[in-house]
Amino acid sequence: MSAPRFEMDFARRPYRGGAAGVLFAVLGVLLLALTLAWQQRLDTRLAGLELRSADLQRRQQAAGSAPPVAGLQRAPRTATLLAVPWSPLLAGLEKASAQQRADVAILAIEPDVARRRLKLSGEARNFNAVVEYVGRLQRMKSLRHPMLESHEIRLDDEYKPVRFQLTAEWVDAP
């Protein structure tokens, strides 16, 4: 009785996978790209929410617990803030941001009712996105003289976003 013959073929061509293998590879790369884009979007949104949360906590700690009378003392200021033409302003800001394809995120809007000015704080992927955003704001009919006040590249973040502040005067709709 003899053992079965064992053959080793070192010159045989490896299996390439065919069309199905290429299709699955392309599909995998597409799914990976979509996942990374979604993760980037979520990271940007999370960063904005964290900044807002930290700002709210800081304001609550600074204000402490105000007695009910303090709320009545702030009523005139609240009434003047409600007199700001928010609908056209926010619609214009939203339109300008929508054209940017998530390159710019507005983090805070602070109105100065006495001077009829807005102070916007935000973050952008790069400085060119900030310049383009200011250009779009300059074309808005509800804002006058939007100007970049300051900007800072955040070197502590791996994506190195640009944090900026700009001011503009608002115009009442005719």
N, CA and C atoms as a LAMMPS dump frame, in Angstrom:
ITEM: TIMESTEP
0
ITEM: NUMBER OF ATOMS
522
ITEM: BOX BOUNDS ff ff ff
-5.0000000000000000e+02 5.0000000000000000e+02
-5.0000000000000000e+02 5.0000000000000000e+02
-5.0000000000000000e+02 5.0000000000000000e+02
ITEM: ATOMS id mol type element x y z
1 1 1 N 0.832 -1.157 0
2 1 2 C 0 0 0
3 1 3 C 0.898 1.248 0
4 2 1 N 0.554 2.187 -0.861
5 2 2 C 1.392 3.376 -0.968
6 2 3 C 0.577 4.623 -0.628
7 3 1 N 1.252 5.662 -0.192
8 3 2 C 0.592 6.926 0.175
9 3 3 C 0.165 7.663 -1.092
10 4 1 N -0.94 8.47 -0.996
11 4 2 C -1.361 9.224 -2.185
12 4 3 C -0.287 10.233 -2.589
13 5 1 N -0.255 10.486 -3.851
14 5 2 C 0.766 11.371 -4.395
15 5 3 C 0.399 12.834 -4.076
16 6 1 N 1.353 13.635 -3.596
17 6 2 C 1.153 15.035 -3.234
18 6 3 C 1.895 15.898 -4.239
19 7 1 N 1.142 16.829 -4.883
20 7 2 C 1.773 17.678 -5.873
21 7 3 C 1.696 19.132 -5.421
22 8 1 N 2.787 19.856 -5.568
23 8 2 C 2.848 21.3 -5.27
24 8 3 C 3.126 22.031 -6.566
25 9 1 N 2.264 23.008 -6.891
26 9 2 C 2.435 23.78 -8.114
27 9 3 C 2.719 25.224 -7.733
28 10 1 N 3.994 25.596 -7.739
29 10 2 C 4.388 26.947 -7.349
30 10 3 C 4.207 27.958 -8.483
31 11 1 N 3.999 27.539 -9.668
32 11 2 C 3.898 28.423 -10.828
33 11 3 C 2.457 28.728 -11.207
34 12 1 N 1.496 28.181 -10.514
35 12 2 C 0.096 28.393 -10.862
36 12 3 C -0.291 29.863 -10.638
37 13 1 N -1.097 30.427 -11.527
38 13 2 C -1.527 31.822 -11.423
39 13 3 C -2.54 31.961 -10.274
40 14 1 N -2.411 33.032 -9.494
41 14 2 C -3.362 33.216 -8.385
42 14 3 C -4.743 33.624 -8.905
43 15 1 N -5.743 33.349 -8.101
44 15 2 C -7.115 33.687 -8.442
45 15 3 C -7.298 35.199 -8.33
46 16 1 N -7.853 35.852 -9.342
47 16 2 C -7.981 37.317 -9.385
48 16 3 C -9.339 37.802 -8.895
49 17 1 N -10.324 36.989 -8.778
50 17 2 C -11.612 37.402 -8.243
51 17 3 C -12.637 37.768 -9.294
52 18 1 N -12.24 38.151 -10.447
53 18 2 C -13.167 38.44 -11.524
54 18 3 C -13.953 39.724 -11.311
55 19 1 N -15.041 39.873 -12.044
56 19 2 C -15.854 41.09 -12.013
57 19 3 C -16.54 41.275 -10.66
58 20 1 N -16.955 40.193 -10.052
59 20 2 C -17.624 40.296 -8.75
60 20 3 C -16.667 40.848 -7.689
61 21 1 N -15.427 40.426 -7.718
62 21 2 C -14.445 40.933 -6.76
63 21 3 C -14.178 42.416 -6.936
64 22 1 N -14.078 42.863 -8.185
65 22 2 C -13.861 44.281 -8.46
66 22 3 C -15.077 45.09 -8.008
67 23 1 N -16.266 44.57 -8.277
68 23 2 C -17.493 45.254 -7.867
69 23 3 C -17.561 45.408 -6.346
70 24 1 N -17.247 44.35 -5.624
71 24 2 C -17.264 44.424 -4.162
72 24 3 C -16.189 45.37 -3.639
73 25 1 N -15.036 45.419 -4.274
74 25 2 C -13.974 46.335 -3.849
75 25 3 C -14.406 47.781 -4.044
76 26 1 N -15.003 48.092 -5.21
77 26 2 C -15.468 49.455 -5.468
78 26 3 C -16.583 49.826 -4.498
79 27 1 N -17.499 48.905 -4.26
80 27 2 C -18.583 49.147 -3.316
81 27 3 C -18.03 49.404 -1.91
82 28 1 N -17.036 48.649 -1.512
83 28 2 C -16.424 48.841 -0.196
84 28 3 C -15.764 50.2 -0.068
85 29 1 N -15.076 50.646 -1.121
86 29 2 C -14.426 51.956 -1.089
87 29 3 C -15.476 53.06 -1.017
88 30 1 N -16.564 52.926 -1.774
89 30 2 C -17.635 53.922 -1.723
90 30 3 C -18.27 53.989 -0.336
91 31 1 N -18.532 52.845 0.245
92 31 2 C -19.12 52.832 1.588
93 31 3 C -18.168 53.429 2.618
94 32 1 N -16.884 53.174 2.473
95 32 2 C -15.897 53.765 3.373
96 32 3 C -15.885 55.282 3.23
97 33 1 N -15.926 55.793 1.987
98 33 2 C -15.931 57.239 1.765
99 33 3 C -17.19 57.876 2.356
100 34 1 N -18.34 57.246 2.164
101 34 2 C -19.581 57.771 2.742
102 34 3 C -19.535 57.778 4.266
103 35 1 N -18.997 56.724 4.833
104 35 2 C -18.88 56.643 6.287
105 35 3 C -17.96 57.728 6.828
106 36 1 N -16.837 57.959 6.16
107 36 2 C -15.912 59.002 6.611
108 36 3 C -16.536 60.394 6.476
109 37 1 N -17.268 60.635 5.392
110 37 2 C -17.932 61.934 5.225
111 37 3 C -18.992 62.135 6.308
112 38 1 N -19.75 61.102 6.595
113 38 2 C -20.773 61.183 7.644
114 38 3 C -20.132 61.432 9.005
115 39 1 N -19.021 60.756 9.276
116 39 2 C -18.321 60.941 10.548
117 39 3 C -17.807 62.37 10.677
118 40 1 N -17.283 62.93 9.579
119 40 2 C -16.795 64.304 9.599
120 40 3 C -17.942 65.269 9.9
121 41 1 N -19.08 65.025 9.292
122 41 2 C -20.246 65.878 9.527
123 41 3 C -20.686 65.797 10.987
124 42 1 N -20.711 64.593 11.535
125 42 2 C -21.092 64.424 12.932
126 42 3 C -20.077 65.07 13.869
127 43 1 N -18.784 64.956 13.539
128 43 2 C -17.755 65.578 14.373
129 43 3 C -17.902 67.095 14.39
130 44 1 N -18.189 67.686 13.219
131 44 2 C -18.378 69.132 13.143
132 44 3 C -19.587 69.553 13.962
133 45 1 N -20.667 68.809 13.827
134 45 2 C -21.88 69.131 14.581
135 45 3 C -21.648 68.985 16.082
136 46 1 N -20.943 67.922 16.475
137 46 2 C -20.643 67.7 17.884
138 46 3 C -19.782 68.828 18.436
139 47 1 N -18.797 69.282 17.655
140 47 2 C -17.939 70.376 18.121
141 47 3 C -18.763 71.641 18.349
142 48 1 N -19.678 71.933 17.444
143 48 2 C -20.542 73.101 17.617
144 48 3 C -21.426 72.989 18.837
145 49 1 N -21.996 71.802 19.042
146 49 2 C -22.854 71.597 20.21
147 49 3 C -22.057 71.68 21.511
148 50 1 N -20.83 71.165 21.499
149 50 2 C -19.996 71.253 22.699
150 50 3 C -19.661 72.705 23.024
151 51 1 N -19.379 73.497 21.985
152 51 2 C -19.098 74.914 22.22
153 51 3 C -20.318 75.634 22.782
154 52 1 N -21.488 75.336 22.228
155 52 2 C -22.708 75.957 22.741
156 52 3 C -22.982 75.529 24.17
157 53 1 N -22.763 74.249 24.478
158 53 2 C -22.995 73.75 25.827
159 53 3 C -22.042 74.413 26.816
160 54 1 N -20.763 74.524 26.431
161 54 2 C -19.797 75.166 27.324
162 54 3 C -20.154 76.634 27.543
163 55 1 N -20.611 77.31 26.486
164 55 2 C -21.006 78.712 26.613
165 55 3 C -22.212 78.857 27.535
166 56 1 N -23.189 77.964 27.398
167 56 2 C -24.362 78.016 28.276
168 56 3 C -23.989 77.751 29.729
169 57 1 N -23.102 76.793 29.956
170 57 2 C -22.676 76.508 31.327
171 57 3 C -21.94 77.698 31.922
172 58 1 N -21.088 78.332 31.102
173 58 2 C -20.347 79.495 31.582
174 58 3 C -21.302 80.632 31.93
175 59 1 N -22.307 80.844 31.097
176 59 2 C -23.272 81.908 31.367
177 59 3 C -24.112 81.612 32.601
178 60 1 N -24.485 80.343 32.79
179 60 2 C -25.261 79.982 33.972
180 60 3 C -24.449 80.172 35.237
181 61 1 N -23.175 79.816 35.192
182 61 2 C -22.338 79.996 36.373
183 61 3 C -22.127 81.473 36.667
184 62 1 N -21.973 82.283 35.622
185 62 2 C -21.766 83.716 35.818
186 62 3 C -23.028 84.387 36.349
187 63 1 N -24.176 83.947 35.865
188 63 2 C -25.437 84.561 36.289
189 63 3 C -25.892 84.051 37.65
190 64 1 N -25.52 82.831 37.972
191 64 2 C -25.991 82.242 39.215
192 64 3 C -27.486 82.003 39.122
193 65 1 N -28.114 81.911 40.225
194 65 2 C -29.57 81.754 40.211
195 65 3 C -30.183 83.122 40.474
196 66 1 N -30.782 83.7 39.451
197 66 2 C -31.355 85.033 39.561
198 66 3 C -32.722 84.963 40.23
199 67 1 N -33.019 85.877 41.124
200 67 2 C -34.343 85.903 41.743
201 67 3 C -35.396 86.291 40.703
202 68 1 N -36.663 85.996 40.977
203 68 2 C -37.722 86.313 40.013
204 68 3 C -37.789 87.79 39.648
205 69 1 N -37.431 88.685 40.546
206 69 2 C -37.48 90.113 40.257
207 69 3 C -36.494 90.472 39.155
208 70 1 N -35.354 89.784 39.12
209 70 2 C -34.353 90.058 38.086
210 70 3 C -34.925 89.766 36.707
211 71 1 N -35.793 88.765 36.601
212 71 2 C -36.436 88.467 35.327
213 71 3 C -37.299 89.626 34.86
214 72 1 N -37.984 90.281 35.779
215 72 2 C -38.798 91.435 35.422
216 72 3 C -37.934 92.623 35.009
217 73 1 N -36.764 92.735 35.601
218 73 2 C -35.875 93.828 35.241
219 73 3 C -35.312 93.644 33.834
220 74 1 N -35.23 92.398 33.378
221 74 2 C -34.707 92.136 32.039
222 74 3 C -35.791 92.171 30.966
223 75 1 N -37.03 92.394 31.332
224 75 2 C -38.131 92.378 30.365
225 75 3 C -37.972 93.421 29.262
226 76 1 N -37.564 94.661 29.545
227 76 2 C -37.403 95.622 28.449
228 76 3 C -36.335 95.185 27.431
229 77 1 N -35.247 94.634 27.932
230 77 2 C -34.196 94.158 27.018
231 77 3 C -34.719 93.019 26.152
232 78 1 N -35.502 92.133 26.746
233 78 2 C -36.082 91.029 25.989
234 78 3 C -37.026 91.562 24.916
235 79 1 N -37.806 92.582 25.26
236 79 2 C -38.733 93.167 24.285
237 79 3 C -37.971 93.779 23.112
238 80 1 N -36.861 94.452 23.383
239 80 2 C -36.088 95.032 22.282
240 80 3 C -35.44 93.95 21.431
241 81 1 N -35.024 92.865 22.046
242 81 2 C -34.464 91.762 21.257
243 81 3 C -35.515 91.131 20.357
244 82 1 N -36.744 91.098 20.829
245 82 2 C -37.813 90.544 20.005
246 82 3 C -38.177 91.469 18.844
247 83 1 N -37.823 92.741 18.945
248 83 2 C -38.112 93.695 17.871
249 83 3 C -37.128 93.578 16.711
250 84 1 N -36.057 92.832 16.871
251 84 2 C -35.085 92.632 15.788
252 84 3 C -35.766 91.846 14.665
253 85 1 N -35.562 92.24 13.408
254 85 2 C -36.199 91.513 12.287
255 85 3 C -35.522 90.159 12.056
256 86 1 N -35.795 89.228 12.94
257 86 2 C -35.088 87.946 12.914
258 86 3 C -35.381 87.127 11.664
259 87 1 N -36.613 87.123 11.186
260 87 2 C -36.96 86.256 10.05
261 87 3 C -36.111 86.531 8.821
262 88 1 N -36.025 87.777 8.325
263 88 2 C -35.188 87.983 7.144
264 88 3 C -33.7 87.779 7.437
265 89 1 N -33.267 88.161 8.63
266 89 2 C -31.852 87.986 8.963
267 89 3 C -31.466 86.515 8.985
268 90 1 N -32.244 85.722 9.698
269 90 2 C -31.913 84.294 9.804
270 90 3 C -32.095 83.583 8.469
271 91 1 N -33.09 83.983 7.693
272 91 2 C -33.283 83.369 6.371
273 91 3 C -32.078 83.665 5.477
274 92 1 N -31.597 84.904 5.516
275 92 2 C -30.422 85.26 4.717
276 92 3 C -29.174 84.53 5.174
277 93 1 N -28.968 84.441 6.487
278 93 2 C -27.808 83.723 7.011
279 93 3 C -27.882 82.244 6.657
280 94 1 N -29.072 81.684 6.727
281 94 2 C -29.242 80.272 6.382
282 94 3 C -28.961 80.045 4.896
283 95 1 N -29.418 80.96 4.059
284 95 2 C -29.175 80.831 2.62
285 95 3 C -27.681 80.939 2.32
286 96 1 N -27 81.877 2.961
287 96 2 C -25.555 82.033 2.748
288 96 3 C -24.798 80.804 3.233
289 97 1 N -25.231 80.219 4.335
290 97 2 C -24.563 79.021 4.861
291 97 3 C -24.848 77.797 4.005
292 98 1 N -26.048 77.709 3.458
293 98 2 C -26.416 76.542 2.647
294 98 3 C -25.589 76.48 1.375
295 99 1 N -25.195 77.621 0.832
296 99 2 C -24.383 77.644 -0.377
297 99 3 C -22.955 77.195 -0.101
298 100 1 N -22.567 77.124 1.146
299 100 2 C -21.191 76.799 1.525
300 100 3 C -20.945 75.302 1.612
301 101 1 N -21.953 74.478 1.587
302 101 2 C -21.845 73.019 1.677
303 101 3 C -21.077 72.578 2.928
304 102 1 N -21.498 73.047 4.081
305 102 2 C -20.971 72.638 5.397
306 102 3 C -19.52 73.045 5.614
307 103 1 N -19.012 74.037 4.86
308 103 2 C -17.662 74.527 5.106
309 103 3 C -17.64 75.587 6.197
310 104 1 N -18.81 76.191 6.489
311 104 2 C -18.9 77.242 7.506
312 104 3 C -20.017 76.879 8.476
313 105 1 N -19.74 77.032 9.761
314 105 2 C -20.749 76.799 10.794
315 105 3 C -20.823 78.044 11.666
316 106 1 N -22.016 78.627 11.777
317 106 2 C -22.22 79.78 12.66
318 106 3 C -22.475 79.233 14.055
319 107 1 N -21.682 79.692 15.02
320 107 2 C -21.78 79.194 16.391
321 107 3 C -22.573 80.124 17.297
322 108 1 N -22.555 81.435 17.008
323 108 2 C -23.27 82.377 17.873
324 108 3 C -23.652 83.621 17.078
325 109 1 N -24.802 84.182 17.427
326 109 2 C -25.271 85.442 16.854
327 109 3 C -25.627 86.345 18.029
328 110 1 N -24.971 87.497 18.103
329 110 2 C -25.218 88.44 19.201
330 110 3 C -25.682 89.772 18.613
331 111 1 N -26.926 90.148 18.856
332 111 2 C -27.394 91.433 18.333
333 111 3 C -27.052 92.59 19.273
334 112 1 N -26.747 93.739 18.694
335 112 2 C -26.606 94.987 19.433
336 112 3 C -27.734 95.877 18.911
337 113 1 N -28.854 95.884 19.638
338 113 2 C -30.067 96.536 19.167
339 113 3 C -29.863 98.046 19.038
340 114 1 N -29.14 98.653 19.967
341 114 2 C -28.947 100.099 19.931
342 114 3 C -28.218 100.535 18.661
343 115 1 N -27.244 99.782 18.233
344 115 2 C -26.482 100.126 17.026
345 115 3 C -26.995 99.426 15.776
346 116 1 N -27.981 98.532 15.946
347 116 2 C -28.535 97.748 14.844
348 116 3 C -27.429 96.921 14.164
349 117 1 N -26.63 96.266 14.994
350 117 2 C -25.509 95.469 14.49
351 117 3 C -25.63 94.035 14.982
352 118 1 N -25.096 93.127 14.186
353 118 2 C -24.993 91.722 14.554
354 118 3 C -23.528 91.361 14.666
355 119 1 N -23.227 90.535 15.641
356 119 2 C -21.886 89.978 15.76
357 119 3 C -22.033 88.466 15.574
358 120 1 N -21.384 87.933 14.558
359 120 2 C -21.455 86.499 14.261
360 120 3 C -20.133 85.851 14.628
361 121 1 N -20.21 84.712 15.272
362 121 2 C -19.033 83.906 15.567
363 121 3 C -19.23 82.564 14.886
364 122 1 N -18.157 82.056 14.304
365 122 2 C -18.291 80.786 13.605
366 122 3 C -16.969 80.103 13.387
367 123 1 N -17.046 78.981 12.682
368 123 2 C -15.877 78.18 12.349
369 123 3 C -15.983 77.753 10.899
370 124 1 N -14.852 77.719 10.222
371 124 2 C -14.82 77.302 8.825
372 124 3 C -13.671 76.325 8.62
373 125 1 N -13.776 75.545 7.551
374 125 2 C -12.724 74.561 7.258
375 125 3 C -11.41 75.234 6.912
376 126 1 N -11.479 76.394 6.224
377 126 2 C -10.261 77.107 5.845
378 126 3 C -10.589 78.582 5.682
379 127 1 N -9.557 79.396 5.46
380 127 2 C -9.754 80.836 5.382
381 127 3 C -10.499 81.22 4.11
382 128 1 N -10.291 80.507 3.021
383 128 2 C -11.017 80.818 1.784
384 128 3 C -12.516 80.683 1.979
385 129 1 N -12.946 79.709 2.754
386 129 2 C -14.373 79.542 3.022
387 129 3 C -14.919 80.744 3.793
388 130 1 N -14.12 81.301 4.694
389 130 2 C -14.54 82.491 5.443
390 130 3 C -14.709 83.67 4.495
391 131 1 N -13.736 83.868 3.607
392 131 2 C -13.792 84.996 2.667
393 131 3 C -15.001 84.854 1.745
394 132 1 N -15.26 83.642 1.26
395 132 2 C -16.432 83.42 0.404
396 132 3 C -17.723 83.688 1.167
397 133 1 N -17.776 83.289 2.423
398 133 2 C -18.976 83.508 3.243
399 133 3 C -19.221 84.999 3.452
400 134 1 N -18.175 85.759 3.756
401 134 2 C -18.331 87.208 3.933
402 134 3 C -18.797 87.84 2.616
403 135 1 N -18.283 87.358 1.497
404 135 2 C -18.725 87.868 0.197
405 135 3 C -20.206 87.621 -0.041
406 136 1 N -20.69 86.442 0.344
407 136 2 C -22.118 86.156 0.194
408 136 3 C -22.953 87.029 1.122
409 137 1 N -22.452 87.278 2.336
410 137 2 C -23.18 88.158 3.251
411 137 3 C -23.245 89.582 2.71
412 138 1 N -22.203 90.013 2.007
413 138 2 C -22.203 91.363 1.44
414 138 3 C -23.252 91.514 0.347
415 139 1 N -23.657 90.414 -0.273
416 139 2 C -24.685 90.481 -1.311
417 139 3 C -26.101 90.391 -0.742
418 140 1 N -26.232 90.166 0.573
419 140 2 C -27.554 90.085 1.192
420 140 3 C -28.183 91.473 1.29
421 141 1 N -29.496 91.546 1.059
422 141 2 C -30.204 92.827 1.154
423 141 3 C -30.516 93.202 2.598
424 142 1 N -30.576 92.227 3.494
425 142 2 C -30.932 92.509 4.88
426 142 3 C -29.72 92.886 5.739
427 143 1 N -28.504 92.781 5.186
428 143 2 C -27.294 93.164 5.926
429 143 3 C -26.539 94.246 5.161
430 144 1 N -25.885 95.099 5.93
431 144 2 C -25.067 96.145 5.337
432 144 3 C -23.693 96.112 5.991
433 145 1 N -22.668 96.224 5.21
434 145 2 C -21.266 96.3 5.643
435 145 3 C -20.804 95.11 6.489
436 146 1 N -21.031 93.871 6.049
437 146 2 C -20.459 92.757 6.816
438 146 3 C -18.935 92.771 6.685
439 147 1 N -18.271 92.713 7.829
440 147 2 C -16.805 92.767 7.833
441 147 3 C -16.244 91.727 8.787
442 148 1 N -15.156 91.152 8.369
443 148 2 C -14.45 90.189 9.204
444 148 3 C -13.681 90.964 10.264
445 149 1 N -14.004 90.722 11.528
446 149 2 C -13.348 91.424 12.631
447 149 3 C -12.067 90.716 13.075
448 150 1 N -12.146 89.387 13.173
449 150 2 C -10.969 88.631 13.608
450 150 3 C -11.093 87.195 13.126
451 151 1 N -9.943 86.54 13.053
452 151 2 C -9.916 85.114 12.716
453 151 3 C -8.705 84.479 13.386
454 152 1 N -8.821 83.187 13.619
455 152 2 C -7.754 82.448 14.292
456 152 3 C -7.768 81.008 13.787
457 153 1 N -6.621 80.523 13.379
458 153 2 C -6.512 79.128 12.952
459 153 3 C -6.269 78.291 14.202
460 154 1 N -7.127 77.311 14.429
461 154 2 C -7.015 76.463 15.619
462 154 3 C -6.007 75.361 15.347
463 155 1 N -4.795 75.558 15.809
464 155 2 C -3.727 74.605 15.572
465 155 3 C -3.842 73.367 16.452
466 156 1 N -4.628 73.454 17.541
467 156 2 C -4.787 72.312 18.427
468 156 3 C -5.695 71.247 17.822
469 157 1 N -6.485 71.601 16.814
470 157 2 C -7.368 70.659 16.134
471 157 3 C -6.631 70.095 14.925
472 158 1 N -6.776 68.795 14.694
473 158 2 C -6.04 68.171 13.585
474 158 3 C -6.48 68.69 12.224
475 159 1 N -7.725 69.181 12.081
476 159 2 C -8.204 69.699 10.8
477 159 3 C -7.875 71.178 10.625
478 160 1 N -7.378 71.826 11.671
479 160 2 C -6.98 73.225 11.676
480 160 3 C -8.068 74.157 11.123
481 161 1 N -9.268 74.13 11.752
482 161 2 C -10.333 75.026 11.289
483 161 3 C -10.016 76.474 11.646
484 162 1 N -10.715 77.375 11
485 162 2 C -10.541 78.807 11.243
486 162 3 C -11.731 79.294 12.049
487 163 1 N -11.475 79.815 13.237
488 163 2 C -12.525 80.418 14.058
489 163 3 C -12.54 81.9 13.727
490 164 1 N -13.717 82.465 13.5
491 164 2 C -13.798 83.856 13.069
492 164 3 C -14.953 84.578 13.745
493 165 1 N -14.85 85.916 13.701
494 165 2 C -15.924 86.787 14.165
495 165 3 C -16.102 87.871 13.123
496 166 1 N -17.357 88.179 12.817
497 166 2 C -17.634 89.265 11.89
498 166 3 C -18.81 90.07 12.398
499 167 1 N -18.898 91.292 11.929
500 167 2 C -19.99 92.174 12.319
501 167 3 C -20.673 92.705 11.067
502 168 1 N -21.937 93.071 11.216
503 168 2 C -22.711 93.652 10.125
504 168 3 C -23.867 94.445 10.704
505 169 1 N -24.334 95.41 9.954
506 169 2 C -25.531 96.166 10.331
507 169 3 C -26.715 95.531 9.638
508 170 1 N -27.857 95.495 10.305
509 170 2 C -29.026 94.959 9.63
510 170 3 C -29.906 96.097 9.129
511 171 1 N -30.642 95.772 8.094
512 171 2 C -31.526 96.733 7.44
513 171 3 C -32.933 96.182 7.52
514 172 1 N -33.886 97.029 7.921
515 172 2 C -35.281 96.596 7.943
516 172 3 C -35.762 96.367 6.527
517 173 1 N -36.584 95.351 6.352
518 173 2 C -37.134 95.063 5.029
519 173 3 C -38.068 96.193 4.61
520 174 1 N -38.004 96.616 3.328
521 174 2 C -38.864 97.726 2.874
522 174 3 C -40.303 97.324 2.812
